Amino acid sequence: MAMNAEIYIVDDCPDQHFLLYQIIKQLPESYSVKFFEDGKILHRHLGTLSMQGQHDKFPKLIILDLNMPGMSGLQLLKLIKKPALESHEQLRAIPVVVMSSDIREDRIIKCYQEGADAYIIKSMEFDKVKSTMQSICRFWLGREVQPAE
């Protein structure tokens, strides 16, 4: 099962890190969480794991903010889902959930076109964020992945 599955959260807002950490720790399942303040840091980290052949150390889920300084969430999404290097091909298998306050349809469509597995509108209500995170974790981490036939 997904006990201690690792989740990477990329968001430039420390308050969001704190909120999501508190929520994830309250979930009935146990997950390990690693936070990244921007896309460049995460991309370097994933690239290092990939180059070292440590694909087993990849997170089971990436939750990605869309609007960040430096490398935007959309730029990072492209690098994960459409990697330029063949050695980084296995990044594509990591589910990426975009979590943003941006509700513009064109932005949402663009995220799906670039490979997002889901797009969630951020809420400011604690209970809503908690139920959303619980649903995300249950859906992406709470089931065994069946091998393709």
VMD Tcl script that builds the backbone (N, CA, C; Angstrom):
set m [mol new atoms 447]
animate dup $m
set s [atomselect $m all]
$s set {name element resname resid chain x y z} {
  {N N MET 1 A 0.851 -1.181 0.000}
  {CA C MET 1 A 0.000 0.000 0.000}
  {C C MET 1 A 0.889 1.233 0.000}
  {N N ALA 2 A 0.320 2.394 0.144}
  {CA C ALA 2 A 1.054 3.629 -0.025}
  {C C ALA 2 A 1.572 4.211 1.289}
  {N N MET 3 A 1.706 3.381 2.305}
  {CA C MET 3 A 2.206 3.909 3.570}
  {C C MET 3 A 3.562 4.560 3.350}
  {N N ASN 4 A 3.724 5.719 3.925}
  {CA C ASN 4 A 4.943 6.500 3.815}
  {C C ASN 4 A 5.307 6.861 2.379}
  {N N ALA 5 A 4.336 6.881 1.502}
  {CA C ALA 5 A 4.586 7.367 0.155}
  {C C ALA 5 A 5.037 8.810 0.283}
  {N N GLU 6 A 5.966 9.210 -0.579}
  {CA C GLU 6 A 6.485 10.573 -0.492}
  {C C GLU 6 A 5.765 11.499 -1.461}
  {N N ILE 7 A 5.401 12.664 -0.940}
  {CA C ILE 7 A 4.740 13.701 -1.719}
  {C C ILE 7 A 5.682 14.894 -1.795}
  {N N TYR 8 A 5.889 15.422 -2.996}
  {CA C TYR 8 A 6.642 16.663 -3.156}
  {C C TYR 8 A 5.634 17.779 -3.397}
  {N N ILE 9 A 5.774 18.851 -2.653}
  {CA C ILE 9 A 4.907 20.011 -2.823}
  {C C ILE 9 A 5.777 21.193 -3.224}
  {N N VAL 10 A 5.429 21.809 -4.355}
  {CA C VAL 10 A 6.187 22.948 -4.869}
  {C C VAL 10 A 5.292 24.178 -4.786}
  {N N ASP 11 A 5.656 25.090 -3.892}
  {CA C ASP 11 A 4.873 26.305 -3.696}
  {C C ASP 11 A 5.801 27.344 -3.083}
  {N N ASP 12 A 5.706 28.581 -3.549}
  {CA C ASP 12 A 6.600 29.624 -3.044}
  {C C ASP 12 A 6.088 30.292 -1.768}
  {N N CYS 13 A 4.936 29.863 -1.268}
  {CA C CYS 13 A 4.333 30.483 -0.086}
  {C C CYS 13 A 4.560 29.623 1.167}
  {N N PRO 14 A 5.372 30.126 2.116}
  {CA C PRO 14 A 5.620 29.360 3.351}
  {C C PRO 14 A 4.342 29.042 4.125}
  {N N ASP 15 A 3.367 29.953 4.089}
  {CA C ASP 15 A 2.095 29.691 4.778}
  {C C ASP 15 A 1.391 28.479 4.177}
  {N N GLN 16 A 1.469 28.338 2.856}
  {CA C GLN 16 A 0.869 27.189 2.173}
  {C C GLN 16 A 1.595 25.906 2.582}
  {N N HIS 17 A 2.918 25.970 2.701}
  {CA C HIS 17 A 3.692 24.807 3.159}
  {C C HIS 17 A 3.180 24.371 4.527}
  {N N PHE 18 A 3.067 25.343 5.437}
  {CA C PHE 18 A 2.639 25.042 6.803}
  {C C PHE 18 A 1.244 24.428 6.818}
  {N N LEU 19 A 0.314 25.058 6.088}
  {CA C LEU 19 A -1.067 24.578 6.031}
  {C C LEU 19 A -1.130 23.147 5.493}
  {N N LEU 20 A -0.485 22.910 4.360}
  {CA C LEU 20 A -0.533 21.576 3.753}
  {C C LEU 20 A 0.148 20.530 4.626}
  {N N TYR 21 A 1.234 20.909 5.276}
  {CA C TYR 21 A 1.922 19.982 6.178}
  {C C TYR 21 A 0.988 19.570 7.321}
  {N N GLN 22 A 0.330 20.573 7.932}
  {CA C GLN 22 A -0.593 20.281 9.037}
  {C C GLN 22 A -1.720 19.360 8.585}
  {N N ILE 23 A -2.256 19.627 7.424}
  {CA C ILE 23 A -3.360 18.815 6.899}
  {C C ILE 23 A -2.905 17.388 6.606}
  {N N ILE 24 A -1.780 17.251 5.920}
  {CA C ILE 24 A -1.289 15.913 5.552}
  {C C ILE 24 A -0.983 15.088 6.801}
  {N N LYS 25 A -0.467 15.728 7.848}
  {CA C LYS 25 A -0.158 15.008 9.081}
  {C C LYS 25 A -1.435 14.548 9.796}
  {N N GLN 26 A -2.576 15.174 9.515}
  {CA C GLN 26 A -3.847 14.788 10.140}
  {C C GLN 26 A -4.571 13.687 9.373}
  {N N LEU 27 A -4.089 13.370 8.188}
  {CA C LEU 27 A -4.757 12.343 7.390}
  {C C LEU 27 A -4.569 10.980 8.052}
  {N N PRO 28 A -5.524 10.073 7.852}
  {CA C PRO 28 A -5.409 8.752 8.482}
  {C C PRO 28 A -4.219 7.944 7.971}
  {N N GLU 29 A -3.797 8.182 6.727}
  {CA C GLU 29 A -2.646 7.484 6.175}
  {C C GLU 29 A -1.372 8.272 6.516}
  {N N SER 30 A -0.250 7.600 6.483}
  {CA C SER 30 A 1.018 8.250 6.793}
  {C C SER 30 A 1.777 8.539 5.500}
  {N N TYR 31 A 2.054 9.821 5.260}
  {CA C TYR 31 A 2.801 10.222 4.072}
  {C C TYR 31 A 4.010 11.051 4.482}
  {N N SER 32 A 5.063 10.902 3.726}
  {CA C SER 32 A 6.249 11.726 3.897}
  {C C SER 32 A 6.105 12.912 2.941}
  {N N VAL 33 A 6.435 14.112 3.405}
  {CA C VAL 33 A 6.262 15.308 2.586}
  {C C VAL 33 A 7.584 16.059 2.485}
  {N N LYS 34 A 7.904 16.489 1.285}
  {CA C LYS 34 A 9.082 17.323 1.063}
  {C C LYS 34 A 8.612 18.570 0.320}
  {N N PHE 35 A 9.022 19.737 0.827}
  {CA C PHE 35 A 8.600 20.997 0.224}
  {C C PHE 35 A 9.727 21.627 -0.582}
  {N N PHE 36 A 9.351 22.248 -1.683}
  {CA C PHE 36 A 10.286 22.974 -2.540}
  {C C PHE 36 A 9.695 24.357 -2.775}
  {N N GLU 37 A 10.553 25.384 -2.670}
  {CA C GLU 37 A 10.059 26.757 -2.802}
  {C C GLU 37 A 9.975 27.229 -4.243}
  {N N ASP 38 A 10.644 26.526 -5.136}
  {CA C ASP 38 A 10.491 26.905 -6.545}
  {C C ASP 38 A 10.787 25.726 -7.459}
  {N N GLY 39 A 10.367 25.880 -8.709}
  {CA C GLY 39 A 10.481 24.802 -9.681}
  {C C GLY 39 A 11.903 24.412 -10.022}
  {N N LYS 40 A 12.807 25.391 -10.021}
  {CA C LYS 40 A 14.203 25.092 -10.377}
  {C C LYS 40 A 14.828 24.111 -9.390}
  {N N ILE 41 A 14.562 24.337 -8.103}
  {CA C ILE 41 A 15.135 23.461 -7.069}
  {C C ILE 41 A 14.610 22.035 -7.240}
  {N N LEU 42 A 13.305 21.898 -7.446}
  {CA C LEU 42 A 12.737 20.560 -7.633}
  {C C LEU 42 A 13.277 19.917 -8.907}
  {N N HIS 43 A 13.346 20.669 -9.986}
  {CA C HIS 43 A 13.823 20.102 -11.243}
  {C C HIS 43 A 15.267 19.609 -11.104}
  {N N ARG 44 A 16.099 20.369 -10.424}
  {CA C ARG 44 A 17.490 19.934 -10.178}
  {C C ARG 44 A 17.508 18.652 -9.346}
  {N N HIS 45 A 16.672 18.624 -8.310}
  {CA C HIS 45 A 16.618 17.446 -7.429}
  {C C HIS 45 A 16.184 16.200 -8.207}
  {N N LEU 46 A 15.117 16.327 -8.986}
  {CA C LEU 46 A 14.644 15.187 -9.783}
  {C C LEU 46 A 15.684 14.777 -10.828}
  {N N GLY 47 A 16.346 15.754 -11.428}
  {CA C GLY 47 A 17.385 15.470 -12.413}
  {C C GLY 47 A 18.534 14.691 -11.809}
  {N N THR 48 A 18.923 15.072 -10.597}
  {CA C THR 48 A 20.010 14.373 -9.900}
  {C C THR 48 A 19.613 12.925 -9.619}
  {N N LEU 49 A 18.394 12.722 -9.087}
  {CA C LEU 49 A 17.923 11.355 -8.825}
  {C C LEU 49 A 17.911 10.541 -10.112}
  {N N SER 50 A 17.438 11.164 -11.185}
  {CA C SER 50 A 17.330 10.481 -12.471}
  {C C SER 50 A 18.699 10.097 -13.016}
  {N N MET 51 A 19.632 11.035 -12.985}
  {CA C MET 51 A 20.984 10.788 -13.515}
  {C C MET 51 A 21.693 9.693 -12.714}
  {N N GLN 52 A 21.368 9.601 -11.431}
  {CA C GLN 52 A 21.985 8.584 -10.573}
  {C C GLN 52 A 21.230 7.257 -10.637}
  {N N GLY 53 A 20.186 7.209 -11.447}
  {CA C GLY 53 A 19.419 5.981 -11.579}
  {C C GLY 53 A 18.594 5.646 -10.354}
  {N N GLN 54 A 18.308 6.638 -9.529}
  {CA C GLN 54 A 17.558 6.407 -8.286}
  {C C GLN 54 A 16.071 6.684 -8.496}
  {N N HIS 55 A 15.490 6.039 -9.492}
  {CA C HIS 55 A 14.085 6.261 -9.812}
  {C C HIS 55 A 13.155 5.803 -8.690}
  {N N ASP 56 A 13.634 4.869 -7.870}
  {CA C ASP 56 A 12.837 4.406 -6.737}
  {C C ASP 56 A 12.702 5.496 -5.664}
  {N N LYS 57 A 13.518 6.534 -5.757}
  {CA C LYS 57 A 13.449 7.642 -4.797}
  {C C LYS 57 A 12.554 8.778 -5.294}
  {N N PHE 58 A 11.980 8.625 -6.478}
  {CA C PHE 58 A 11.042 9.624 -6.994}
  {C C PHE 58 A 9.832 9.686 -6.067}
  {N N PRO 59 A 9.212 10.849 -5.970}
  {CA C PRO 59 A 7.989 10.929 -5.164}
  {C C PRO 59 A 6.866 10.158 -5.842}
  {N N LYS 60 A 5.865 9.795 -5.075}
  {CA C LYS 60 A 4.696 9.110 -5.635}
  {C C LYS 60 A 3.692 10.118 -6.175}
  {N N LEU 61 A 3.884 11.412 -5.804}
  {CA C LEU 61 A 2.965 12.470 -6.223}
  {C C LEU 61 A 3.675 13.812 -6.105}
  {N N ILE 62 A 3.421 14.693 -7.085}
  {CA C ILE 62 A 3.899 16.077 -7.008}
  {C C ILE 62 A 2.672 16.980 -7.023}
  {N N ILE 63 A 2.608 17.879 -6.052}
  {CA C ILE 63 A 1.560 18.900 -6.017}
  {C C ILE 63 A 2.263 20.217 -6.318}
  {N N LEU 64 A 1.776 20.889 -7.334}
  {CA C LEU 64 A 2.510 21.990 -7.928}
  {C C LEU 64 A 1.678 23.267 -7.987}
  {N N ASP 65 A 2.222 24.344 -7.440}
  {CA C ASP 65 A 1.592 25.657 -7.579}
  {C C ASP 65 A 1.903 26.167 -8.976}
  {N N LEU 66 A 0.976 26.880 -9.564}
  {CA C LEU 66 A 1.152 27.363 -10.930}
  {C C LEU 66 A 1.939 28.664 -10.990}
  {N N ASN 67 A 1.603 29.602 -10.115}
  {CA C ASN 67 A 2.206 30.935 -10.169}
  {C C ASN 67 A 3.316 31.080 -9.140}
  {N N MET 68 A 4.547 30.965 -9.625}
  {CA C MET 68 A 5.715 31.108 -8.767}
  {C C MET 68 A 6.737 31.967 -9.496}
  {N N PRO 69 A 7.553 32.709 -8.733}
  {CA C PRO 69 A 8.620 33.481 -9.381}
  {C C PRO 69 A 9.695 32.546 -9.928}
  {N N GLY 70 A 10.479 33.034 -10.844}
  {CA C GLY 70 A 11.510 32.193 -11.445}
  {C C GLY 70 A 10.875 31.235 -12.427}
  {N N MET 71 A 10.994 29.961 -12.160}
  {CA C MET 71 A 10.377 28.950 -13.017}
  {C C MET 71 A 8.919 28.766 -12.591}
  {N N SER 72 A 8.013 29.019 -13.504}
  {CA C SER 72 A 6.588 28.867 -13.175}
  {C C SER 72 A 6.224 27.388 -13.068}
  {N N GLY 73 A 5.073 27.145 -12.478}
  {CA C GLY 73 A 4.587 25.777 -12.379}
  {C C GLY 73 A 4.382 25.145 -13.743}
  {N N LEU 74 A 3.944 25.948 -14.710}
  {CA C LEU 74 A 3.728 25.443 -16.067}
  {C C LEU 74 A 5.053 25.035 -16.715}
  {N N GLN 75 A 6.097 25.833 -16.520}
  {CA C GLN 75 A 7.417 25.482 -17.058}
  {C C GLN 75 A 7.923 24.183 -16.435}
  {N N LEU 76 A 7.757 24.045 -15.120}
  {CA C LEU 76 A 8.190 22.830 -14.432}
  {C C LEU 76 A 7.389 21.631 -14.913}
  {N N LEU 77 A 6.083 21.809 -15.073}
  {CA C LEU 77 A 5.222 20.739 -15.564}
  {C C LEU 77 A 5.723 20.221 -16.915}
  {N N LYS 78 A 6.078 21.131 -17.820}
  {CA C LYS 78 A 6.599 20.747 -19.139}
  {C C LYS 78 A 7.878 19.927 -18.998}
  {N N LEU 79 A 8.767 20.349 -18.099}
  {CA C LEU 79 A 10.038 19.639 -17.917}
  {C C LEU 79 A 9.839 18.240 -17.343}
  {N N ILE 80 A 8.825 18.077 -16.501}
  {CA C ILE 80 A 8.552 16.760 -15.912}
  {C C ILE 80 A 7.855 15.847 -16.920}
  {N N LYS 81 A 6.839 16.370 -17.587}
  {CA C LYS 81 A 6.006 15.536 -18.457}
  {C C LYS 81 A 6.532 15.394 -19.886}
  {N N LYS 82 A 7.416 16.301 -20.289}
  {CA C LYS 82 A 8.000 16.227 -21.635}
  {C C LYS 82 A 9.500 16.481 -21.531}
  {N N PRO 83 A 10.208 15.576 -20.838}
  {CA C PRO 83 A 11.633 15.812 -20.578}
  {C C PRO 83 A 12.473 15.805 -21.856}
  {N N ALA 84 A 13.448 16.700 -21.883}
  {CA C ALA 84 A 14.337 16.810 -23.041}
  {C C ALA 84 A 15.368 15.677 -23.061}
  {N N LEU 85 A 15.771 15.239 -21.894}
  {CA C LEU 85 A 16.792 14.191 -21.809}
  {C C LEU 85 A 16.162 12.809 -21.707}
  {N N GLU 86 A 16.698 11.868 -22.454}
  {CA C GLU 86 A 16.184 10.500 -22.415}
  {C C GLU 86 A 16.325 9.898 -21.020}
  {N N SER 87 A 17.386 10.294 -20.314}
  {CA C SER 87 A 17.612 9.765 -18.969}
  {C C SER 87 A 16.537 10.220 -17.985}
  {N N HIS 88 A 15.779 11.245 -18.356}
  {CA C HIS 88 A 14.735 11.773 -17.481}
  {C C HIS 88 A 13.338 11.268 -17.857}
  {N N GLU 89 A 13.248 10.329 -18.787}
  {CA C GLU 89 A 11.952 9.838 -19.289}
  {C C GLU 89 A 11.047 9.314 -18.174}
  {N N GLN 90 A 11.641 8.713 -17.148}
  {CA C GLN 90 A 10.819 8.117 -16.089}
  {C C GLN 90 A 10.106 9.150 -15.227}
  {N N LEU 91 A 10.487 10.422 -15.362}
  {CA C LEU 91 A 9.783 11.483 -14.637}
  {C C LEU 91 A 8.323 11.552 -15.062}
  {N N ARG 92 A 8.072 11.219 -16.315}
  {CA C ARG 92 A 6.722 11.340 -16.876}
  {C C ARG 92 A 5.689 10.516 -16.123}
  {N N ALA 93 A 6.123 9.453 -15.461}
  {CA C ALA 93 A 5.196 8.556 -14.759}
  {C C ALA 93 A 4.712 9.128 -13.424}
  {N N ILE 94 A 5.372 10.171 -12.913}
  {CA C ILE 94 A 4.975 10.737 -11.621}
  {C C ILE 94 A 3.688 11.553 -11.806}
  {N N PRO 95 A 2.637 11.245 -11.059}
  {CA C PRO 95 A 1.422 12.063 -11.163}
  {C C PRO 95 A 1.696 13.492 -10.673}
  {N N VAL 96 A 1.233 14.471 -11.446}
  {CA C VAL 96 A 1.394 15.875 -11.071}
  {C C VAL 96 A 0.012 16.518 -10.969}
  {N N VAL 97 A -0.293 17.010 -9.767}
  {CA C VAL 97 A -1.546 17.720 -9.528}
  {C C VAL 97 A -1.204 19.204 -9.404}
  {N N VAL 98 A -1.779 20.009 -10.288}
  {CA C VAL 98 A -1.595 21.454 -10.213}
  {C C VAL 98 A -2.644 21.991 -9.253}
  {N N MET 99 A -2.191 22.782 -8.277}
  {CA C MET 99 A -3.098 23.375 -7.300}
  {C C MET 99 A -2.888 24.882 -7.361}
  {N N SER 100 A -3.877 25.598 -7.876}
  {CA C SER 100 A -3.708 27.024 -8.118}
  {C C SER 100 A -4.984 27.796 -7.826}
  {N N SER 101 A -4.812 29.084 -7.564}
  {CA C SER 101 A -5.978 29.959 -7.402}
  {C C SER 101 A -6.409 30.533 -8.755}
  {N N ASP 102 A -5.646 30.227 -9.799}
  {CA C ASP 102 A -5.949 30.706 -11.152}
  {C C ASP 102 A -7.110 29.887 -11.723}
  {N N ILE 103 A -8.215 30.555 -11.994}
  {CA C ILE 103 A -9.409 29.842 -12.483}
  {C C ILE 103 A -9.663 30.093 -13.977}
  {N N ARG 104 A -8.699 30.730 -14.653}
  {CA C ARG 104 A -8.893 31.005 -16.077}
  {C C ARG 104 A -8.875 29.705 -16.874}
  {N N GLU 105 A -9.897 29.505 -17.656}
  {CA C GLU 105 A -10.055 28.265 -18.404}
  {C C GLU 105 A -8.870 27.984 -19.325}
  {N N ASP 106 A -8.342 29.024 -19.974}
  {CA C ASP 106 A -7.210 28.817 -20.885}
  {C C ASP 106 A -5.983 28.293 -20.141}
  {N N ARG 107 A -5.776 28.753 -18.904}
  {CA C ARG 107 A -4.632 28.266 -18.105}
  {C C ARG 107 A -4.847 26.806 -17.698}
  {N N ILE 108 A -6.058 26.489 -17.306}
  {CA C ILE 108 A -6.374 25.119 -16.901}
  {C C ILE 108 A -6.184 24.169 -18.087}
  {N N ILE 109 A -6.709 24.554 -19.230}
  {CA C ILE 109 A -6.561 23.736 -20.445}
  {C C ILE 109 A -5.087 23.555 -20.788}
  {N N LYS 110 A -4.311 24.638 -20.690}
  {CA C LYS 110 A -2.871 24.577 -21.002}
  {C C LYS 110 A -2.167 23.570 -20.075}
  {N N CYS 111 A -2.534 23.560 -18.810}
  {CA C CYS 111 A -1.919 22.606 -17.869}
  {C C CYS 111 A -2.210 21.169 -18.284}
  {N N TYR 112 A -3.451 20.897 -18.656}
  {CA C TYR 112 A -3.782 19.540 -19.107}
  {C C TYR 112 A -3.045 19.208 -20.404}
  {N N GLN 113 A -2.916 20.167 -21.294}
  {CA C GLN 113 A -2.189 19.931 -22.548}
  {C C GLN 113 A -0.719 19.608 -22.282}
  {N N GLU 114 A -0.183 20.191 -21.226}
  {CA C GLU 114 A 1.230 19.964 -20.895}
  {C C GLU 114 A 1.434 18.732 -20.018}
  {N N GLY 115 A 0.355 18.021 -19.690}
  {CA C GLY 115 A 0.513 16.747 -18.988}
  {C C GLY 115 A 0.058 16.689 -17.550}
  {N N ALA 116 A -0.585 17.742 -17.047}
  {CA C ALA 116 A -1.088 17.693 -15.666}
  {C C ALA 116 A -2.065 16.531 -15.523}
  {N N ASP 117 A -1.981 15.834 -14.413}
  {CA C ASP 117 A -2.899 14.730 -14.154}
  {C C ASP 117 A -4.197 15.225 -13.529}
  {N N ALA 118 A -4.135 16.383 -12.874}
  {CA C ALA 118 A -5.336 16.998 -12.304}
  {C C ALA 118 A -5.053 18.473 -12.072}
  {N N TYR 119 A -6.117 19.261 -12.033}
  {CA C TYR 119 A -6.022 20.700 -11.757}
  {C C TYR 119 A -7.037 20.998 -10.671}
  {N N ILE 120 A -6.559 21.493 -9.542}
  {CA C ILE 120 A -7.404 21.767 -8.381}
  {C C ILE 120 A -7.353 23.264 -8.081}
  {N N ILE 121 A -8.504 23.865 -7.863}
  {CA C ILE 121 A -8.558 25.274 -7.478}
  {C C ILE 121 A -8.293 25.374 -5.977}
  {N N LYS 122 A -7.295 26.198 -5.604}
  {CA C LYS 122 A -6.962 26.393 -4.194}
  {C C LYS 122 A -8.118 27.049 -3.461}
  {N N SER 123 A -8.323 26.618 -2.251}
  {CA C SER 123 A -9.338 27.217 -1.385}
  {C C SER 123 A -8.625 27.844 -0.193}
  {N N MET 124 A -9.263 28.810 0.415}
  {CA C MET 124 A -8.708 29.437 1.618}
  {C C MET 124 A -9.363 28.862 2.876}
  {N N GLU 125 A -10.344 27.993 2.700}
  {CA C GLU 125 A -11.046 27.402 3.835}
  {C C GLU 125 A -10.340 26.117 4.271}
  {N N PHE 126 A -9.944 26.063 5.532}
  {CA C PHE 126 A -9.192 24.925 6.048}
  {C C PHE 126 A -9.883 23.594 5.760}
  {N N ASP 127 A -11.177 23.500 6.078}
  {CA C ASP 127 A -11.896 22.224 5.900}
  {C C ASP 127 A -11.947 21.801 4.436}
  {N N LYS 128 A -12.090 22.769 3.551}
  {CA C LYS 128 A -12.135 22.467 2.119}
  {C C LYS 128 A -10.758 21.997 1.632}
  {N N VAL 129 A -9.707 22.664 2.085}
  {CA C VAL 129 A -8.344 22.250 1.720}
  {C C VAL 129 A -8.066 20.850 2.251}
  {N N LYS 130 A -8.506 20.598 3.483}
  {CA C LYS 130 A -8.290 19.278 4.094}
  {C C LYS 130 A -9.000 18.186 3.303}
  {N N SER 131 A -10.276 18.399 2.956}
  {CA C SER 131 A -10.997 17.365 2.218}
  {C C SER 131 A -10.416 17.193 0.809}
  {N N THR 132 A -9.953 18.285 0.212}
  {CA C THR 132 A -9.320 18.202 -1.116}
  {C C THR 132 A -8.033 17.386 -1.041}
  {N N MET 133 A -7.198 17.686 -0.050}
  {CA C MET 133 A -5.933 16.948 0.093}
  {C C MET 133 A -6.206 15.477 0.388}
  {N N GLN 134 A -7.207 15.200 1.197}
  {CA C GLN 134 A -7.544 13.817 1.503}
  {C C GLN 134 A -7.980 13.086 0.228}
  {N N SER 135 A -8.772 13.751 -0.592}
  {CA C SER 135 A -9.220 13.149 -1.851}
  {C C SER 135 A -8.055 12.928 -2.806}
  {N N ILE 136 A -7.165 13.921 -2.908}
  {CA C ILE 136 A -5.990 13.799 -3.788}
  {C C ILE 136 A -5.134 12.610 -3.349}
  {N N CYS 137 A -4.841 12.548 -2.070}
  {CA C CYS 137 A -3.985 11.466 -1.558}
  {C C CYS 137 A -4.655 10.109 -1.705}
  {N N ARG 138 A -5.945 10.048 -1.413}
  {CA C ARG 138 A -6.665 8.776 -1.539}
  {C C ARG 138 A -6.650 8.311 -3.000}
  {N N PHE 139 A -6.910 9.250 -3.919}
  {CA C PHE 139 A -6.982 8.878 -5.332}
  {C C PHE 139 A -5.618 8.490 -5.893}
  {N N TRP 140 A -4.594 9.307 -5.652}
  {CA C TRP 140 A -3.293 9.077 -6.285}
  {C C TRP 140 A -2.386 8.135 -5.511}
  {N N LEU 141 A -2.594 8.026 -4.191}
  {CA C LEU 141 A -1.670 7.225 -3.384}
  {C C LEU 141 A -2.340 6.059 -2.665}
  {N N GLY 142 A -3.656 6.062 -2.583}
  {CA C GLY 142 A -4.348 5.079 -1.766}
  {C C GLY 142 A -4.706 3.801 -2.471}
  {N N ARG 143 A -4.121 3.586 -3.613}
  {CA C ARG 143 A -4.442 2.355 -4.338}
  {C C ARG 143 A -3.161 1.807 -4.953}
  {N N GLU 144 A -3.157 0.520 -5.099}
  {CA C GLU 144 A -2.016 -0.110 -5.750}
  {C C GLU 144 A -2.077 0.194 -7.242}
  {N N VAL 145 A -0.964 0.533 -7.806}
  {CA C VAL 145 A -0.935 0.779 -9.253}
  {C C VAL 145 A -0.841 -0.553 -9.956}
  {N N GLN 146 A -1.781 -0.823 -10.827}
  {CA C GLN 146 A -1.793 -2.077 -11.569}
  {C C GLN 146 A -0.878 -1.961 -12.791}
  {N N PRO 147 A -0.030 -2.962 -13.013}
  {CA C PRO 147 A 0.806 -2.910 -14.203}
  {C C PRO 147 A -0.026 -2.955 -15.469}
  {N N ALA 148 A 0.426 -2.269 -16.491}
  {CA C ALA 148 A -0.288 -2.265 -17.775}
  {C C ALA 148 A -0.218 -3.660 -18.388}
  {N N GLU 149 A -1.309 -4.064 -18.988}
  {CA C GLU 149 A -1.338 -5.398 -19.598}
  {C C GLU 149 A -0.803 -5.372 -21.000}
}
mol reanalyze $m
mol bondsrecalc $m
mol representation Tube
mol addrep $m
